[in-house]
Amino acid sequence: MGIDRRTFLTTSAAAALSATIPGPAGAQNASPGATMRQRAVALLDKLDGQQRDSALFPFSGSNRKAWNFMLGSRRAPGLALEQMTAVQKDLALDLLASGTSRLGLEKAMNIMLQQDILRDEWGKGSRDRNRERFCIQIYGTPVSSGAWSWRWEGHHLSLTFTLRNDEVVSTTPSSFSSEPNSVPSGPHRGLVVLKEEEVLGRRLFGDLARASRRKALVWANSPGNIRSNRGAEQQVAAEAAGVPLGDLTQQQADMAVRLIEVYTTEVLPAPLAGIQAARLKEQDMAAVRFAWGGEDLDGSIYYRLTGSALLIEFASLFNQPLHLHAVFHDTARNFGADLV
C-alpha cells in the first residue's frame, strides 16, 4: 500500500495510506545523489533566513554525528515540519522520499503518525507532541562537487545520508523504531509498523538447534534496549558475540539474510538498495553472527547481527512489549567515515 505524502500531514491515516504521488518531474532520470541535492536545494530556496539558519549546520561540526532517535516529545535539532508552510512541508517530504523506497517511506510516515497515537490514545509525553515534530538537518552545502549530508530525525526515526560528488556514500546510521508497534485500539487499530523485525528474529532463534542456540544465547536476560547509541557503535560491533551464520542450516541462514535485508536494503530506493546489497556481498556472510538476549517474563527480547561492516540491533523495552527499538549501522561507512 502506497502513501500520499502530500495529504498525510493534514488528513486521517486512512486517507494518508492511498496512492503514491511521484516526486518532482525529471527526478526519475537523475542519480539518487543528484535527486537528493536537487530536492534539498529546492527546499532551501523556499525557506526564509531564520528557517535556513535552523536547517543548516557545518559539515565539519560535531552535530553531524550526533544522531538520536530517542527524543520522546522533544524536537530534534534542525527545522521541524511544524515550523514550515504547506509548500515547504511538501518539499521536505520530497527530500525524505528521495532516500526511501515505497515501503521505507510508509514505515517512516507511520512512525510519524504514531506520535499522534501516543499523545491522543496513550497519554504519553507532552500534549504538543505530534506527527509534524520531525526535523530536517542539512550539513554543509548541497553541491554536485564536494561533500554534504542530511538527516531526517524525530522520535523513533533517524535517517542519515552522506554524499560526495553526487554519490551517496553512506545511508547510515538508520533507525526505524516504533511504539505502539501493533496498535491495539482506537481509530488506527491493527496498524503494524515494523512488520518483520521482531517476527523474523523470534522465528530464527526459535528454529535453532540446541548447540546453535547455546552459542546464540549470549545474555540470559534481554538488555532491555539497544546499546549502539551515538558513539558506541564501533565498540558494540567489535564484540564477537553469537553464532556464525555458517554454522546454521541453509534455511536458517536464509532467514537471517532475509532479516538483514529488512534493515539494509528493503527501506532504500532501488538504486541505493542495489549499492547496499553489493556492499553486503563484500563481507563474509558466513562469519556474520546472530546473538540473542533471552526472552524475559514480560516478553521483551533482544538480538544482534554483526559482521565486518554490519551491525543490526533490536530490542523490545522492559515491560513494554509494543515498544521496539531497532538500528542499522554500516560500520565501515557510517557518516561517510573518511570524509572528515
N, C-alpha and C positions, 0 to 999 in steps of 0.2 A: 504494500500500500504506500503510495507516494504522499508528498506533503506540499500543500500550497503555502509556501513560506511567506507570501505576501499578505495572507489573511490571518496567519497564525496568531499574531500579536494582538488582534482585535476581535477574534471570534472564538467560539467554543471549540473544544478538542475535536468534536465530530466534524466540524467544518474545516478545521486545520488539516485533518488527515484526508485530503482529497487529491485531485490531480496535481502532479508536479508541473510547475511553471518554469520554463527554461530561463537561463540567465541571459545577460546582455548579448545582442547579436554579434556574431563574429568570434565569440569566446570558444566555440567548438573547434575552430581552426588553429587556436593558439596552444602553445605548450602549457602544461599545468603551472609552471613558474610565471610565464608571461601573463596567463589569465589572472593569477593572484596579484601580480603587480598592477595590471590594468584596473582591477576591481578595487585594490587599495587606493590607488591614485584617484579613482572616481569618487570614492568615499571622502577622502581628504579634501578634494576640491569643493565638496558641499558643506564642509564644516566651517564654522566661524573661528576666529582666533582663539577664543577661550577653549572651545571644543578640541581644536588641534593641539593645544598645549596639554590637554588631558590625555589625548590619544597617543601622542608621540613621546618616545623615550630614546636616549642614546643607545646605539648598538653596543657600545663598549661598556655600558653601565652595568651595575650589579643586578638591577631589576630583571634583566633579560633571562637570567637563570633562576629567578625567584618565583617559580611556578607554585601554585597552591590550589587544590580543588576542595579543601575542607574549610570553606568560608562561612558556612551557616547562612545567616541572613545578611552578612556584611557584603559590601561591594568589593570586587577585586580592584586593583589599580587600573587605570585607563578610563575610557569613555563608555558609559553604560547605555544600553538601548533606551532605558527610561529617560535619558538625557538628550535623546535625539528626536528630530522631526520624523514624520512618516516617511518622507523620501530618504532621509539618512538611514533609517532603520532598514529600509528595503535594500539599500546599497551595502549595509553591513552584513545582512543575511546573504547577499550575493557573494560576499567575500567568504563567509562561512561555507557556503555551498561549493566554492572552488576547492576546498580541502577535504570534502567528504563525498562518499558515494551516496546514492539514494537512501540506503539503509543507514549509513552513518549519520546523514542529516536527520532522518527520522528519529534515530536514537538520541541525538543531541537535542532536538526540539522537544522530545518527550521528557528529557531530563529538565529542560527549562519549564515545561508545563508542571512538573512535579512540585515546583516551588509554590504554585498556587494551591496544589493539593495539600502540601504541608501546612500552609497558612490557614486555609479555609476548613479543612476536614480533620487535620491532626493537631491544630493549635500549637504548632512548633515554630519557634522563632518569633521575630518581631512581626507586627501587623502590616508593616510596609514591605514585607518580603513579597516578591512577585516574579513572574516569568521574564520580565524585562531587566532584571538585575544581573545581566551578563555583559561583560565589558570586552571591547576591542583594544588591544595594545599593539602598537606598531613601533618596532625598534630599528632606528636608522631611517634612511630614505628609500622608498620603493623605486629602485632603478634597475635597468637592464644590465648594467655593468657594475658589479660590486655586490656587497653582502648586506642583507637586511632580514628581518624576521617579523612575524606577527603571531599573536596569541588571542584565542577566544576563551574567556575564563569567567566562571562563576561557580556557585555551589555545585559540587559533584561533576563539574565539566571543565577540563583544561586541555586545550589542543594547541600545540606549538609547531610552527612551520618555519624553517630556516632556509634561506635562499642565497645563492651566489650566481651571478651572471645568468639570471632567469632559470637556473636549475634548482629544484627543490632538493637540498642536500640532507634534510632531516625532517621527519614528521613526528618526532618525539621530544620530550615525554608526552604521553597521551593518557588521559584518564576519562573514561565514561563510567561514572558511578551512579548510584540510584537509591532513592527512598521515597515512598514505598515501592519496592521493585515490582510487586504484583499488587495492584490497587484492590483492596478487599471490599470497598463500599463507595457510595457516592456516585456522582454523575460520570466518573471515569472508571467505574468498577470494571475489572477484567483487563485493564491496561497492564501489559508486562513490558518493561523497558529493556533489561538485559535478559534476553531470551535463552541464551545458551551458556553463558559464562559459568553459572552455578550448576546447571543440569549436567553439562558435559564433565565438569570437574568431579562431581559426585559419582557420575557413572564410571569414569576412568578409575578412580580409586576403588570403587566397589567391585570392579571387574578383575582387579589384580589377584594373582595367586599369592599364597601365604608368604613365600620368600620375597617376592617383589613388594608386597605390602609392608613387610618389616623394613625394607630399605627406604620405602617412600615415607613411612611414618616417622618424621624427624622430630615432631613436637607431640607430646602426649595430649596436650590441650591446644586449642586454637589460640594464636597470639591475640586474636580479637581485633586486629587491624593490620593493614599493610605496613611494611617497615621501610620501603624505599621512597620515603618522602624527600622533600627538597634537600639535595646534597648527600643523601645516604645511599643512592642507587648503586654506586660502584662498590661500596662496602658490602651491601647485600648480595650483589651479583657475584662477588668473589667467594662467597660461602658455597662450597661444593656439597650441596645437600640434596638427598633424594635418590631415586632410582633412575639410571640411564634409560632412555627410550630404547636403546639397543638391547636391553635385557627383557623387553616386553614382547608379547606376541605381536604378530603383524596387525591384528585387529586392534589391539590396544595402542600400538604405535600410531596407527591411522587415526584413532580417536584423539590422541594427543596432538597430532599435526592439525587436525580439524580445529581443536581448541586454540591452537596458536594462530590459525587463520582468522578466527573470530576477532582476535585482538589486533592483528598486524596488517591484514590486507582487506578484510571484508568492509571495513569502515571507510576505506580510501577510494577515490575515483579511479577508474580503470588504469590510466597511465601510471599513477603513483602506486597502485596496488601491484602492478607488474614489476616496477622497480624494487619495491619492498620484497616481493616474492623472490626475485633474483638475489637480493642481499641475504635472505634466509638460506638460500642454497649454497652460499659461500661457506657456511659453517657446517660442522659435522653434526647432523641431526641425531645420529645415534648416541652422541655424547650429551645431548640435552637432557637435563634431569628434571624429574617430576617429584616434588616434595609435598607432603601433606601434614597439616596440623589437625590433630584428632577432633572429631565432631564432639562438641560439648553437649551437655544435657539440654541446653537452651536451643540447640540446633545450629549454633554458629560453627563455621568451618573456615579453613584457611588452606590455600595451596599456592605453589610457586613453580614456575618453569624457568630454568636458567640454562643459558648456552654461552658460547664465546662472545656473542654480541646480542644477547637476548635476555631480558628479564621481564617476566609477567608475574604479577601478584594479584591475588584475590582474597578478600576476607568478608565474611558477614560479621557484623559487630555483635559483641556480647549482649545477650538478651534482646536483640533487635534483628530477628531473622529476615526482615524485609529491608534491612539497611545494608547495602552492599558497596564495598569499595574495590575498585579494580584499576590497574595501571599497567602500561606497557612502556618499556624503555628499550630503545636500540642503543645499547651501552657504548657502542663504538662511534655513534653519530649524534647522540643527544645534543641539541642546540647547535648542531654543526660542528661540534667537538673542537676542531683545529682552527676555526675561523678567528677566534680571539682568545 
